[in-house]
Amino acid sequence: MATSNYDERSIQVLKGLEPVRQRPGMYTRTDCPLHIIQEVIDNAADEALAGLASLIRVRLHADGSVSVEDNGRGIPVGLHPEEHAPVVELVFTRLHAGGKFNKKDGGAYAFSGGLHGVGVSVTNALSTRLEVDVKRDGLQHRIVFAQGEVITPLEEVAKVPKKHSGTVVRVWPEAKYFDSATIPLNELMHVLRSKAVLLGGVLVELINEKSGETYSWQYQNGLRSYLQETLDTTEFLVPLFEAQQYADADDDNYSEGEGAHWVVAWTAEGNVVRESFVNLIPTPAGGTHEAGLRDGLYQAVKSFAELHSLIPKGVKLLPEDVFARVSFVLSAKILDPQFQGQIKEKLNSRDAVRLISGFVRNALELKLHADVEMAKKLAEFAIRHAQARVRSLQKVEKRKSSGVAVLPGKLTDCESTDNDRTELFLVEGDSAGGSAKMGRDKSFQAILPLRGKVLNSWEVDKDRLFANQEIHDVSVAIGVDPHGPEDTVDLSGLRYGRICILSDADVDGSHIQVLLLTLFFRHFPKLIEAGHIYVARPPLFRLDVPAVGKRAARKIYCLDQKELDVAQEKLRAEGVKESSWAISRFKGLGEMSAEQLWDTTMNPDTRRLMPVSYGDLGMQGTQTMFTMLMGKGESSQRRSWLETKGNLAELDV
């Protein structure tokens, strides 16, 4: 059998913008070009956020191109002191060039959505043509790119009044990189309207040359007006709760200016509206700032209800009882936000939970105690929701109670039977299982420790699966029998909404993950299709950083070496002395305390949980891959695959 060569010539080094053109999906959404246009809009919005622009104008041209104009400072056009090239050229041609790294005093941007200097260079890489016009210091300059390369070097094209400044970027997206070359007008309008909402007083315009229509948005009372307009005629249970709070210079825990502005509405019926932003970047997948809002609202209402003895005996108020009918618009300002992925759909910054929660709780408690009648109405509404939840669960439990198999003895179950909340963690080893039991939230998290490595079940008939004790325990614990992809399966007996694989962040842990994923894919495929299987991602490293100035000592957890390198680079940029921090490496989950395991891996607000799906390969492609990787008679095919794909592996030895 012929095998391909794997030697020094096999290693390919991509330079400039070529990585983006080779793998665009790693850098942006590829369903349509909206996101690469949004990168340019975000840069204009950052100028407005800094108080240096009052206009953002987007124009959809008849030839399919899009231009974004602002009247901010204008991108610098002089030579970079180290790179000896025009700064505006570097911004659009280098993946990690930008003005948003320096967050110290005197930096170009204190708060911004851009973080990595990647955004508009991705826009350039995925466009057939891109033109930039800059007005600055009484001169207008232009530079033109094609397929990411400079075709017209930076040149002076006109003199302008010194008070006129700003940037115009015109983009021709390259259709081959996108599923559809059409920018969805409704989504673009939503993005622009959101910017106007968050940038009070800034005029945002959209001009559609194709239809001849012009739209404009300007909100002096942004968030409140937006939420009222969106909810339209919906009746509010209590008056809108609007507040904003930001850390001052004397704050010991957060940087000056960090905080949030929010508007919250409780409604008894109708749709709920939930929109959040971080430094003007929309976060449709939510994240830790939304978790902070939820926790702050819950803690304030619960505290008031307990103080006034409103909660009936036997009723436990949960966050969803307060939050279920909440509509909100939340605009957070975070100095150095950590997003999930380049498209920034979800905030991962752990400190944001405590930051937002503390501010929201304090503000709502003041409002509740100032208007006791309104507060009692809100608390009683949450209590009624809790009582209805308990009644519905009792009905479900009564229906399930007969004929339930005896649960495995080493399963530490949770109190709730609500599948929308419950989670089962399949934990590697008894030691880690002990930490997980102590660190979990027993109201909705169950723990099943597994001894050693689970059987490779790829070629085991489902009728013989229960001969293996570990697999037997997993099946009985989750309440679903083994089945095939074509079988009709009743998932009504499923005992947990999320089944989470929790193993060490090393090679052995990855092996256990693969064996359990093999089990679920081969014998419980309906659980994967229904989105019930997850992989928990514990950290491999911990950075212990001492107190610096007014900032208290902190611990930073990193998933892998890449995150560790990035975290250390940020500490250097903050001016933390290199030798002052300590690096710890977790040999396994058993080394982590219960508090550490909760904070990093099990707390829904701060953990990183990866949903399991078939991905781009689909059901059939995944089946073929598993057969090659796990089949006993596929050793030669595995060897060939390893020789071909060996350079993709990231080894941790």
C-alpha positions in Angstrom: 0.0 0.0 0.0 1.5 3.4 -1.0 2.0 5.9 1.7 2.6 9.7 1.4 5.9 11.1 2.6 6.0 13.1 5.8 9.3 15.0 6.0 10.7 18.5 6.2 9.1 19.5 2.9 5.7 18.5 4.2 5.6 21.5 6.6 4.0 24.5 5.0 4.5 28.0 6.5 1.6 30.4 5.7 2.6 34.1 5.7 0.8 37.4 5.7 -3.0 37.0 5.2 -2.7 33.6 3.6 -3.9 31.7 6.8 -7.2 33.7 6.5 -7.7 32.8 2.9 -6.9 29.1 3.5 -9.1 28.8 6.6 -11.6 31.7 6.6 -14.0 29.9 9.0 -11.4 30.2 11.8 -11.5 34.0 11.6 -15.1 34.9 10.6 -18.6 33.7 9.7 -18.7 32.3 6.2 -22.4 32.2 5.7 -22.4 35.7 4.3 -20.0 38.8 4.3 -21.9 40.6 7.0 -19.2 39.9 9.7 -16.3 41.2 7.7 -18.3 44.4 7.1 -19.1 44.5 10.8 -15.4 44.5 11.6 -15.1 47.8 9.9 -18.3 49.1 11.5 -16.9 48.1 14.9 -13.7 50.2 14.3 -15.9 53.2 13.6 -17.9 52.5 16.7 -14.8 52.3 18.8 -14.0 55.9 17.7 -17.5 56.9 18.8 -17.1 55.0 22.1 -14.0 57.0 22.8 -16.0 60.2 22.2 -14.1 61.1 19.1 -16.8 60.4 16.4 -20.4 61.6 16.0 -21.3 59.9 12.7 -21.2 56.4 11.3 -22.5 56.0 7.7 -22.8 52.7 5.8 -23.5 52.7 2.1 -24.6 49.7 0.0 -23.3 50.5 -3.5 -25.0 49.4 -6.7 -21.9 47.3 -7.7 -22.2 45.1 -4.6 -19.5 46.9 -2.5 -20.0 48.4 0.9 -18.4 51.5 2.4 -18.2 52.5 6.0 -17.5 56.1 7.0 -16.8 57.8 10.3 -15.7 61.3 11.3 -13.3 60.1 14.0 -9.5 60.8 14.1 -8.6 58.9 11.0 -6.2 56.0 10.9 -2.6 57.1 11.2 -0.8 57.3 7.9 2.7 57.9 9.0 5.5 55.3 9.0 5.6 52.9 11.9 8.7 53.4 13.9 9.7 49.8 13.9 8.1 48.3 10.8 9.0 51.3 8.5 5.7 51.0 6.6 2.6 53.2 6.7 0.5 52.4 9.7 -2.7 52.3 7.7 -1.1 49.6 5.5 -0.1 47.5 8.5 -3.6 47.6 10.0 -5.0 46.1 6.8 -2.2 43.6 5.9 -0.9 42.3 9.3 -3.0 39.9 11.3 -1.9 41.2 14.7 -1.5 44.9 14.1 -3.8 47.4 15.8 -4.2 50.2 18.3 -6.1 48.2 20.9 -3.4 46.2 22.7 -2.2 49.0 24.9 -4.8 49.5 27.7 -2.7 51.7 29.9 -3.0 55.4 30.3 -2.3 57.1 27.0 -3.3 54.2 24.9 -5.4 55.0 21.8 -8.4 53.1 23.1 -9.2 52.3 26.8 -12.3 50.3 26.0 -12.8 48.7 22.6 -14.4 45.7 20.9 -11.2 45.0 18.9 -8.6 43.1 20.9 -6.2 41.1 18.7 -5.6 43.4 15.7 -7.2 40.7 13.5 -10.6 42.2 12.4 -10.1 44.5 9.3 -7.1 42.5 8.1 -9.5 39.6 7.7 -11.9 41.9 5.8 -9.0 42.7 3.5 -8.0 39.1 3.0 -11.5 38.0 2.0 -12.1 40.9 -0.4 -11.3 41.2 -4.1 -10.7 44.9 -3.6 -10.6 47.3 -0.6 -10.0 51.1 -0.6 -9.2 53.2 2.4 -9.5 57.0 2.4 -8.2 58.9 5.5 -8.7 62.5 6.3 -6.2 63.6 9.0 -4.1 66.7 9.7 -5.5 68.7 6.8 -4.7 66.0 4.2 -6.6 63.2 2.5 -4.7 60.0 1.8 -5.7 56.8 -0.1 -4.4 53.3 -0.3 -5.9 50.4 -2.4 -5.7 46.6 -1.9 -6.7 43.6 -4.0 -6.8 40.1 -2.6 -5.1 41.4 0.5 -2.1 42.9 -1.3 -1.3 46.6 -1.8 -1.9 47.6 -5.5 -1.9 51.4 -5.0 0.5 52.5 -2.3 -0.5 55.2 0.1 -0.6 58.5 -1.6 -1.8 62.0 -0.8 -4.9 62.8 -3.0 -6.2 66.1 -1.6 -6.0 68.9 1.0 -9.0 69.2 3.4 -9.8 71.6 6.2 -8.0 70.6 9.4 -11.2 70.2 11.3 -12.4 67.5 8.8 -11.1 64.1 9.8 -12.2 60.5 9.6 -12.0 57.3 7.6 -13.9 55.7 4.7 -13.3 52.0 4.0 -14.9 50.5 0.9 -15.0 46.8 0.6 -15.8 44.4 -2.3 -16.3 41.0 -0.6 -15.0 38.0 -2.5 -18.0 35.7 -3.1 -16.1 32.4 -3.2 -15.4 32.6 0.6 -19.1 32.8 1.5 -22.1 30.5 1.2 -24.1 33.5 0.0 -22.6 36.8 -1.3 -25.7 38.8 -0.2 -25.6 40.7 3.0 -28.9 40.2 4.8 -30.3 43.7 5.1 -32.4 43.1 8.2 -29.3 41.8 10.1 -27.2 44.8 9.0 -30.0 47.2 10.1 -30.1 45.5 13.4 -26.4 45.8 13.9 -26.5 49.5 13.0 -29.5 50.2 15.1 -27.8 48.5 18.1 -24.8 50.8 17.6 -27.0 53.9 17.7 -28.7 52.5 20.9 -25.4 52.0 22.7 -23.8 55.2 21.4 -26.2 57.8 22.8 -26.3 60.9 20.5 -24.3 59.3 17.7 -26.0 59.5 14.3 -25.9 56.1 12.4 -27.0 56.0 8.8 -27.6 53.3 6.2 -27.9 54.3 2.5 -29.0 51.6 0.1 -28.2 52.8 -3.5 -29.9 49.8 -5.0 -33.3 50.6 -3.6 -32.8 54.4 -3.0 -33.8 54.0 0.6 -32.0 55.8 3.5 -32.3 54.8 7.2 -31.0 56.7 10.2 -31.0 56.1 13.9 -30.1 58.4 16.8 -31.1 57.8 20.4 -30.5 60.3 23.1 -32.0 57.9 25.7 -30.7 54.8 24.1 -31.2 51.6 26.0 -34.5 52.5 27.6 -36.1 53.7 24.3 -34.8 50.7 22.5 -36.3 48.2 24.9 -39.6 50.0 25.1 -39.8 50.2 21.3 -38.9 46.5 20.9 -41.4 45.3 23.5 -44.0 47.6 21.9 -47.4 47.2 23.5 -46.3 44.5 26.0 -47.5 45.4 29.6 -44.7 45.6 32.2 -45.2 43.8 35.5 -43.3 46.5 37.4 -41.6 49.7 36.1 -38.5 49.4 34.0 -35.3 48.9 36.0 -32.5 51.0 34.5 -29.2 51.8 36.1 -25.5 52.0 35.3 -22.4 51.8 37.4 -18.7 51.8 36.7 -15.7 51.2 38.8 -13.9 54.4 40.0 -10.2 55.0 40.4 -10.3 53.9 44.0 -11.7 50.4 43.2 -9.4 47.7 44.5 -10.8 44.9 42.3 -11.6 46.4 38.9 -10.1 48.9 36.5 -11.4 52.4 36.4 -14.4 52.6 34.0 -15.3 48.9 34.1 -19.0 48.2 34.7 -22.3 48.2 32.8 -25.5 50.1 31.8 -28.6 48.0 31.8 -32.4 48.2 31.3 -34.5 45.3 32.6 -38.3 44.7 32.1 -40.5 42.0 33.7 -43.5 40.9 31.6 -46.2 38.4 32.5 -46.7 37.3 28.8 -45.4 37.7 25.3 -41.9 37.3 23.9 -38.8 38.2 25.9 -36.1 40.4 24.4 -32.5 39.8 25.5 -29.6 41.6 24.0 -26.2 42.1 25.4 -23.0 43.9 24.3 -19.4 44.2 25.4 -17.6 47.4 24.4 -20.4 47.7 21.8 -19.8 44.2 20.3 -23.0 42.2 20.2 -22.8 38.9 22.1 -25.8 36.9 20.9 -24.6 33.8 22.7 -24.4 35.7 26.0 -21.7 34.9 28.4 -20.4 35.9 31.8 -21.8 39.4 31.7 -25.3 38.0 31.2 -24.7 35.5 34.0 -23.7 38.4 36.3 -26.9 40.2 35.4 -29.0 37.1 36.1 -27.2 36.5 39.5 -27.5 40.1 40.6 -31.3 40.2 39.9 -31.8 36.9 41.6 -29.8 37.8 44.7 -31.5 41.1 45.1 -35.1 39.7 44.8 -34.2 36.6 47.0 -32.7 38.8 49.7 -35.8 41.1 49.8 -38.2 38.1 49.8 -36.3 36.5 52.7 -36.0 39.8 54.7 -39.8 40.2 54.5 -40.6 36.4 55.0 -42.4 36.1 51.7 -41.2 32.7 50.7 -43.6 29.9 51.7 -42.3 26.9 53.5 -41.1 24.2 51.2 -40.5 26.6 48.2 -36.9 27.2 47.1 -36.4 30.3 44.9 -34.1 29.6 42.0 -32.4 32.1 39.5 -34.8 31.1 36.7 -37.8 31.9 38.8 -36.6 35.6 38.8 -35.2 35.5 35.3 -37.7 33.5 33.3 -39.8 36.6 32.2 -37.0 39.1 32.1 -36.3 41.2 29.0 -33.1 43.2 29.0 -30.6 45.2 27.1 -27.1 45.1 28.8 -24.1 47.1 27.7 -20.9 46.1 29.6 -17.6 47.8 29.5 -14.7 45.4 30.2 -11.1 46.6 30.0 -9.6 43.4 28.6 -12.5 41.1 27.6 -12.0 37.4 26.7 -14.3 36.3 24.0 -15.1 32.8 22.7 -13.6 32.8 19.2 -12.7 35.6 16.8 -16.4 36.4 16.0 -16.9 37.3 19.7 -20.4 35.8 20.1 -19.9 35.0 23.8 -18.0 36.6 26.6 -15.8 34.3 28.7 -14.2 36.8 31.2 -14.7 35.2 34.6 -14.4 38.5 36.5 -17.4 39.9 34.6 -19.8 37.7 36.6 -18.8 39.3 39.9 -18.4 42.7 38.4 -21.9 42.9 36.9 -23.6 40.9 39.6 -22.3 43.2 42.4 -23.4 46.4 40.6 -26.8 45.0 39.6 -27.6 43.6 43.0 -26.7 46.8 44.8 -28.8 49.0 42.4 -31.8 46.7 42.5 -31.8 46.3 46.3 -31.9 50.1 46.6 -34.8 50.3 44.2 -36.7 47.4 46.0 -36.3 49.0 49.4 -37.3 52.4 48.1 -40.6 51.0 46.7 -41.7 48.1 48.9 -45.1 47.6 47.2 -43.4 47.2 43.8 -40.8 45.0 45.3 -43.4 42.7 46.9 -45.2 42.4 43.6 -42.0 41.3 41.9 -41.1 38.9 44.6 -44.5 37.3 44.6 -44.4 36.9 40.9 -41.1 35.0 41.2 -42.5 32.9 44.0 -45.6 31.9 41.9 -43.2 30.8 39.2 -41.3 28.7 41.7 -44.5 27.1 43.0 -45.6 26.3 39.4 -42.2 24.8 38.7 -42.4 22.5 41.7 -45.9 21.4 40.8 -44.9 20.5 37.3 -41.9 18.5 38.5 -44.0 16.6 41.0 -46.3 15.5 38.1 -43.3 14.3 36.1 -41.9 12.5 39.1 -45.1 10.7 39.7 -45.3 9.5 36.1 -41.7 8.2 36.2 -41.7 6.6 39.7 -42.8 3.1 38.7 -40.4 0.6 37.2 -37.2 2.7 37.6 -34.0 0.6 37.6 -31.9 0.6 40.8 -29.3 3.4 40.3 -25.6 2.5 40.6 -24.3 2.8 44.1 -21.4 5.2 43.2 -23.7 7.7 41.6 -24.1 10.8 43.7 -27.4 12.1 42.4 -28.8 15.7 42.4 -32.0 17.0 44.0 -33.8 18.3 40.9 -35.6 16.2 38.3 -36.0 19.0 35.9 -34.1 18.0 32.7 -33.8 21.7 31.7 -31.4 22.1 34.7 -29.9 18.7 35.6 -26.4 17.6 34.7 -24.5 14.4 35.0 -20.7 14.5 35.1 -18.9 11.3 34.1 -15.7 11.9 36.0 -12.3 10.2 35.5 -11.2 8.4 38.7 -12.5 8.3 42.3 -10.1 11.1 43.4 -11.5 13.6 41.0 -15.0 12.3 41.7 -14.5 13.2 45.3 -13.5 16.8 44.4 -16.4 17.0 42.0 -18.9 15.8 44.7 -17.7 18.4 47.1 -17.5 21.2 44.6 -20.8 20.6 42.7 -24.1 22.3 43.2 -26.1 19.4 44.5 -29.4 20.9 43.5 -28.8 20.1 39.9 -25.4 18.4 39.4 -24.9 14.6 39.7 -21.5 12.8 39.7 -20.7 9.3 38.4 -17.0 8.5 38.9 -15.5 6.0 36.4 -12.6 3.6 37.3 -10.0 3.3 34.6 -10.6 3.5 30.9 -14.0 2.5 29.6 -14.2 -0.5 27.2 -13.8 0.3 23.5 -17.4 -0.5 22.5 -17.2 0.2 18.8 -17.5 -3.5 17.8 -19.5 -4.7 20.9 -23.1 -5.7 20.3 -25.5 -3.6 22.3 -26.9 -6.8 23.9 -23.5 -7.6 25.4 -22.7 -4.0 26.6 -24.1 -4.6 30.1 -21.4 -7.2 30.7 -19.1 -4.2 31.4 -19.9 -2.7 34.8 -18.9 0.9 33.9 -21.1 1.0 30.7 -23.9 -0.6 32.7 -23.7 2.1 35.3 -23.6 4.9 32.7 -26.7 3.5 30.9 -28.7 3.1 34.1 -27.7 6.5 35.5 -28.8 8.4 32.4 -32.0 6.4 32.1 -31.8 5.5 28.4 -31.1 2.0 26.9 -28.5 1.4 24.2 -29.8 1.8 20.7 -28.8 2.3 17.1 -29.1 5.3 14.8 -32.2 3.9 13.1 -34.0 2.7 16.3 -37.1 4.5 17.6 -36.0 5.6 21.1 -38.1 7.0 23.9 -36.0 9.7 25.6 -38.7 10.4 28.2 -36.8 8.4 30.8 -33.6 10.6 30.3 -32.7 11.7 33.8 -30.3 14.6 32.9 -30.4 17.3 30.3 -26.7 17.5 30.0 -24.3 14.6 30.2 -20.8 16.0 30.6 -17.5 14.0 30.1 -15.0 15.3 32.7 -11.5 14.0 32.3 -7.9 15.2 32.9 -6.5 17.8 30.4 -3.8 15.4 29.2 -3.3 12.6 26.7 -4.9 9.9 29.0 -7.8 12.2 29.6 -8.3 12.7 25.9 -8.2 8.9 25.4 -11.0 8.5 28.0 -13.0 11.2 26.2 -12.6 9.3 22.9 -13.8 6.0 24.5 -16.8 7.6 26.0 -17.6 9.5 22.8 -17.3 6.1 21.0 -19.8 4.6 23.4 -22.3 7.5 22.9 -21.9 7.7 19.1 -22.2 3.9 18.6 -24.8 3.0 21.2 -26.6 6.2 22.3 -26.6 8.3 19.0 -30.0 9.9 19.7 -28.5 11.7 22.8 -25.9 13.3 20.5 -28.5 14.3 17.9 -30.7 15.8 20.6 -27.7 17.8 22.0 -27.4 16.2 25.4 -23.7 15.2 25.3 -20.9 17.7 26.3 -17.2 17.6 27.0 -16.0 19.7 30.0 -12.7 21.5 29.5 -10.7 21.8 32.7 -7.6 24.0 32.8 -4.1 22.6 32.5 -2.3 25.6 34.1 -2.8 28.1 36.8 -1.1 31.5 37.0 -0.8 33.0 40.5 -0.4 36.7 40.1 0.5 38.9 43.0 -1.2 42.2 43.9 -0.1 45.0 41.6 -1.0 48.6 42.6 -4.7 48.7 43.4 -5.4 45.4 41.7 -5.7 42.5 44.2 -3.9 39.2 43.8 -5.6 36.9 41.3 -5.5 33.4 39.8 -5.7 33.0 36.0 -6.6 29.5 34.7 -5.4 28.4 31.2 -6.7 25.5 29.2 -3.4 24.8 27.4 0.0 26.1 26.5 -1.4 28.6 24.0 -3.6 30.2 26.5 -0.8 30.3 29.0 1.5 32.1 26.6 -1.3 34.6 25.8 -2.0 35.2 29.5 1.7 35.8 30.3 2.0 38.2 27.4 -1.0 40.2 28.8 0.6 40.3 32.2 3.8 41.7 30.7 1.8 44.3 28.8 0.1 45.3 32.1 3.5 45.9 33.6 3.5 42.9 36.0 7.1 41.9 36.8 8.0 38.7 35.0 9.5 36.9 38.0 6.6 37.8 40.3 4.0 35.3 39.0 4.0 31.5 39.6 2.9 28.8 37.1 1.3 25.6 38.4 0.5 22.7 36.2 -2.4 20.4 37.2 -1.3 16.7 36.8 -4.9 15.7 36.9 -8.4 16.6 38.2 -7.6 15.0 41.5 -5.0 17.7 42.2 -7.7 20.4 42.0 -9.6 21.4 45.1 -13.4 21.4 45.2 -13.4 25.2 44.9 -11.0 25.2 41.9 -13.0 22.5 40.1 -16.2 24.4 40.6 -14.9 27.7 39.5 -13.1 26.5 36.4 -15.0 23.5 35.2 -18.5 23.1 36.8 -19.9 26.5 37.5 -22.3 27.3 34.5 -21.3 30.9 34.7 -17.5 30.5 34.3 -16.8 27.0 32.9 -16.2 26.1 29.3 -18.4 23.3 28.1 -18.1 22.0 24.6 -21.3 20.5 23.0 -20.8 17.3 21.0 -22.2 17.2 17.4 -21.4 15.6 14.1 -19.8 18.7 12.7 -18.8 19.1 9.1 -18.4 15.4 8.5 -22.1 14.6 9.2 -23.3 11.3 10.5 -21.8 9.1 7.7 -18.4 10.9 7.7 -18.2 10.6 11.5 -19.1 6.8 11.2 -16.2 6.3 8.7 -13.8 8.2 10.9 -14.7 6.2 14.0 -14.4 2.9 12.2 -10.9 3.8 11.1 -9.9 5.1 14.5 -11.5 2.5 16.7 -12.0 -0.6 14.6 -9.8 -3.6 15.5 -9.0 -4.5 11.9 -8.1 -1.0 10.8 -4.5 -0.8 12.1 -3.0 -0.3 8.6 -5.5 2.5 7.7 -4.8 4.2 11.1 -1.1 4.1 10.4 -1.5 5.6 7.0 -3.8 8.3 8.5 -1.3 9.1 11.2 1.5 9.4 8.6 -0.6 11.8 6.6 -2.1 13.8 9.4 0.7 13.5 12.0 1.7 17.2 11.7 -1.8 18.3 12.9 -1.3 16.8 16.3 -0.4 19.1 19.3 1.7 16.9 21.6 1.9 17.5 25.3 4.8 15.4 26.5 
